[in-house]
């Protein structure tokens, strides 16, 4: 099977990475397909199983860990696991496409470490922690406790930014989207 490229987008929750990834997926010339992560959390809002995430039980997730079915996985919050199934990457490569990920920073760095030549790791940096909090509250999808947990984690995640290949500062979404298209286009042509 011919391996495609791996494009990782990571950032603290509320940074805009999902919006940027969706914009990139809408650019046919980039030949991208979205890597659907497995998650043990409940769906939020309009999320759909198999499209946004593979929503699975903790015991099912742990069975996949034991069977070495993941490219990467992480217990992001207590009893809240996320991971990328090897079968998902293989499925996309079999289609002749490049894989784009919207994942947490630890998972993104693991993919970069496992596939250093095939991976472009992009960190999306928000304007500030205060702006992140506003964005998360405006989503209206989580409790204040969950938002506070995400904000606490954000400062740790921001410290990992220099480990990524590129940092996109999302102070202006249109500028960030244009920068992302240029970076990914250049990378997939290599």
C-alpha positions as CSV (number, residue, x, y, z in Angstrom):
1,X,0.0,0.0,0.0
2,X,1.3,3.4,-0.9
3,X,1.7,5.7,2.1
4,X,0.3,9.2,1.8
5,X,1.1,12.2,3.9
6,X,0.0,12.8,7.5
7,X,-1.1,16.3,8.4
8,X,-1.6,16.8,12.1
9,X,-3.5,19.8,13.6
10,X,-3.3,20.1,17.4
11,X,-4.2,22.9,19.8
12,X,-6.0,23.6,23.0
13,X,-9.8,23.2,22.8
14,X,-11.3,26.4,21.4
15,X,-8.3,27.4,19.3
16,X,-10.0,27.0,16.0
17,X,-8.2,23.8,14.8
18,X,-11.5,22.0,13.9
19,X,-12.7,25.0,11.8
20,X,-9.3,25.1,10.0
21,X,-9.3,21.3,9.4
22,X,-12.8,21.5,7.9
23,X,-11.7,24.3,5.6
24,X,-8.7,22.3,4.4
25,X,-11.0,19.2,3.8
26,X,-13.0,21.4,1.4
27,X,-10.0,22.0,-0.8
28,X,-10.0,19.2,-3.3
29,X,-6.5,19.9,-4.6
30,X,-5.1,18.9,-1.2
31,X,-6.4,15.3,-1.6
32,X,-7.2,15.0,2.1
33,X,-9.4,12.7,4.1
34,X,-10.3,13.1,7.8
35,X,-9.0,10.6,10.3
36,X,-11.9,9.8,12.6
37,X,-10.6,9.3,16.1
38,X,-12.0,6.8,18.6
39,X,-13.3,8.4,21.9
40,X,-14.9,7.1,25.1
41,X,-16.8,10.3,25.8
42,X,-20.5,10.9,24.9
43,X,-21.3,12.8,21.6
44,X,-21.6,16.6,22.0
45,X,-24.2,18.6,20.1
46,X,-24.7,17.2,16.6
47,X,-21.7,14.9,16.6
48,X,-22.2,11.7,14.6
49,X,-20.7,8.2,15.3
50,X,-18.3,7.3,12.5
51,X,-18.1,10.9,11.1
52,X,-16.9,13.0,14.0
53,X,-15.6,10.2,16.3
54,X,-16.0,6.5,16.8
55,X,-17.8,6.6,20.1
56,X,-16.8,3.4,22.0
57,X,-16.9,2.1,25.6
58,X,-13.9,2.3,27.9
59,X,-13.7,-1.5,27.9
60,X,-13.7,-1.6,24.1
61,X,-11.0,1.1,23.9
62,X,-8.9,-0.9,26.4
63,X,-9.3,-4.0,24.2
64,X,-8.0,-2.1,21.2
65,X,-5.0,-0.9,23.4
66,X,-4.1,-4.5,24.3
67,X,-4.4,-5.6,20.7
68,X,-2.1,-2.8,19.6
69,X,-4.7,-1.4,17.2
70,X,-3.8,2.3,17.8
71,X,-1.2,4.5,16.0
72,X,-1.5,6.7,19.1
73,X,-3.9,7.0,22.1
74,X,-4.2,9.1,25.2
75,X,-6.2,9.3,28.4
76,X,-6.9,13.0,27.8
77,X,-9.0,13.4,31.0
78,X,-9.8,10.7,33.6
79,X,-11.6,7.8,32.0
80,X,-11.8,9.9,28.8
81,X,-9.7,8.1,26.1
82,X,-9.0,9.3,22.6
83,X,-7.0,7.5,19.9
84,X,-6.2,6.9,16.2
85,X,-6.9,3.4,15.0
86,X,-4.3,2.0,12.6
87,X,-7.2,0.8,10.4
88,X,-8.3,4.4,10.0
89,X,-5.0,5.5,8.5
90,X,-4.8,2.4,6.4
91,X,-8.3,3.0,5.1
92,X,-7.5,6.6,4.0
93,X,-4.1,5.6,2.4
94,X,-5.9,2.8,0.5
95,X,-8.1,5.5,-1.0
96,X,-4.9,7.2,-2.3
97,X,-5.5,10.2,0.0
98,X,-3.5,12.2,2.6
99,X,-4.6,11.9,6.2
100,X,-5.6,15.0,8.2
101,X,-5.9,14.7,12.0
102,X,-7.6,17.0,14.4
103,X,-6.2,15.7,17.7
104,X,-4.7,16.7,21.1
105,X,-1.1,17.7,21.3
106,X,0.2,14.5,22.9
107,X,-1.3,12.4,20.1
108,X,-0.1,14.8,17.5
109,X,3.5,14.6,18.7
110,X,3.3,10.8,18.9
111,X,2.3,10.6,15.2
112,X,5.2,12.9,14.3
113,X,7.6,10.7,16.2
114,X,6.3,7.5,14.6
115,X,6.2,8.9,11.1
116,X,8.7,11.8,11.0
117,X,9.1,12.0,7.2
118,X,5.5,11.6,6.3
119,X,4.1,14.1,8.9
120,X,3.5,17.8,9.0
121,X,2.7,18.7,12.6
122,X,0.9,22.1,13.0
123,X,0.0,23.8,16.3
124,X,-2.8,26.3,16.2
125,X,-2.2,29.0,18.8
126,X,-5.1,31.0,20.2
127,X,-4.7,34.8,20.9
128,X,-4.9,34.2,24.7
129,X,-6.2,31.9,27.4
130,X,-9.0,34.5,28.1
131,X,-10.1,34.3,24.5
132,X,-10.1,30.5,24.7
133,X,-12.4,30.6,27.7
134,X,-14.8,33.0,25.8
135,X,-14.8,30.6,22.8
136,X,-15.5,27.6,24.9
137,X,-18.3,29.3,26.8
138,X,-19.8,30.5,23.5
139,X,-20.0,26.9,22.3
140,X,-22.5,26.1,25.0
141,X,-21.7,22.4,24.8
142,X,-20.0,21.8,28.1
143,X,-20.4,22.5,31.8
144,X,-18.3,25.2,33.6
145,X,-16.3,22.4,35.3
146,X,-15.4,20.9,31.9
147,X,-14.5,24.3,30.5
148,X,-12.3,25.0,33.6
149,X,-10.6,21.6,33.1
150,X,-9.9,22.5,29.4
151,X,-8.5,25.9,30.3
152,X,-6.2,24.4,33.0
153,X,-4.9,21.9,30.4
154,X,-4.5,24.7,27.7
155,X,-1.4,26.3,29.4
156,X,0.4,22.9,29.5
157,X,-0.6,22.4,25.8
158,X,0.6,25.8,24.8
159,X,4.1,25.0,26.2
160,X,4.4,22.1,23.6
161,X,4.0,24.5,20.6
162,X,7.7,24.7,19.9
163,X,7.8,20.9,19.4
164,X,5.6,21.2,16.3
165,X,6.9,21.8,12.8
166,X,4.8,25.0,12.4
167,X,2.8,27.3,14.6
168,X,-0.3,29.0,13.1
169,X,-1.4,32.0,15.2
170,X,-5.2,32.0,15.0
171,X,-5.8,35.7,15.8
172,X,-7.8,36.2,12.6
173,X,-9.5,33.0,11.3
174,X,-9.4,34.0,7.6
175,X,-5.6,34.6,7.7
176,X,-5.1,31.3,9.7
177,X,-7.1,29.4,7.1
178,X,-5.1,30.9,4.2
179,X,-1.8,30.1,5.9
180,X,-2.9,26.5,6.6
181,X,-3.8,26.0,2.9
182,X,-0.4,27.3,1.8
183,X,1.5,25.1,4.3
184,X,-0.5,21.9,3.5
185,X,-0.4,22.5,-0.2
186,X,3.4,22.9,-0.1
187,X,3.8,19.8,2.1
188,X,1.6,17.4,0.1
189,X,3.5,18.3,-3.2
190,X,6.8,17.2,-1.7
